[in-house]
Amino acid sequence: MSHVIGIDIGTSGMKVGAMNHDGQLGLIEYQSYSLHYPQKGWVEIDVEDIWLKTKELLMKVMTKVERMGTVDAISLSTFCNSSVFLNKDGEPLCPGIMYLDQRSKKEAESIKEIVTEERIYEITKNRLEQGMYSITSHLWFKNHRPSLYAQTYKWGNLATYILNKLTGSFVMDWTQASFSGMYDIEKYVWSKEICADVGIEMEKLPEVVDPLTIVGELTCSELPISGIPVAAGGADTACSTLALGVQPGEVFESVGTSNVLTACIKQPDHLDRRFLNRCHIKKNQWLSHGAMSFPGAAIQWFYEEFLKEEADSRDILEELPKQSPIGSNGVFFLPYMQGERSPIWDPDARGTFTGISLNTTKADMMRAILEGCSFGLRQIHDILLDAYDVQFESLPSIGGGSSNQTWAQVKANILEKDIEIKDVSETGVYGACLIAGTSAGYYKTLEEASDLIENQTKRVFKPNTEEVSIYNKHYHIFNDLYPSLKPFFAKSMNL
């Protein structure tokens, strides 16, 4: 039996899985990796380590598939975004600079002065923030590492690097290019105007391709099979959108390190600058993401620092907050662990607990984290309803964080929406496989591929009327918290 293989690289680990002609996904292998924080405000990835681990998983899955049949195609899903600087041999000249990185603040300010924020938005349909849109990291590297920049053959992202290791090609798909800060997401081209104005050498930019494009054949001699077609693939949330079969006007939630509400849109002039906006895998559709950076990371931080040693399992993340009442005994939490994207767009913001007293317990603090993350999500939800022509009573939810049932119930109460936990959680791998399958001729269209996926709802969390009323009062208090602390955040970051 023939299969296609999907590679999904997130912000904390990678997964590789295989899918057959019937759309059945299996043989999934997982490996974690760590982000690096070499200096205050810097966030990096070891791209060579990520490749070695990805290659190991790919080898395992390929070997399993070989026992049953053939591998017909491979495709890729990766987080978005990172900056990677490569020489002519495709080797990295430095660690990858993550979207969470804030070292390029001066570069961001300079670009805004030269091009203007309004013009940047007209072209890219995005605001400009250091790190988040990789043009700022690109300029930082040019300004601060001139000798290495001179050796740079191509700038790209993690997907560019991995695809080069697989095939020798230097490319970037359009879902990833959308978050570069120098790509016209309506014309599907690099912006010559922005690049010329800020001094980006366009010959260092990779070719932008359709996610379905076969960028080359597998040439890595360290893998057990060669000659397999490799499709470009797309950004992880775009791949998840494809796997879920989300149509224009529909919305879903993805919960991992970040917590994101994504809407599929057909009119680019309707996009909202408070969100992150990109080309979808399907041409002439766009995705608008209300993205909070660190809800999942905040929960993981609290577990590692305060719960892990005493916990028998991660079940404590669901059971402990049940020991605290709605409202967490007056404790509020801001989930801005290292700056925030939607809805506040403030790189200086930080996580805070307020309302702590001598009676505060770990259970209160754990519940406050779940509630604070959910209040932040409601702010995004409210913008979504105001800015876009979408109406929904239920919210499909995917990703590792969606398995926390206590959190799901809190979100249902705060958003006043049914939260539908979907049966298939590996949507990044699935989306990559659907791209590979379509490129390999399994399916005539992406729509046909998406229709094969039977992603049933395994549980629904409904709002509790009494708790909704209480949370509405707390939500208004939560909305006052960040504006009150914003001047403090700005001062504290300059210490």
Disulfide bonds with the S-S distance in Angstrom:
none
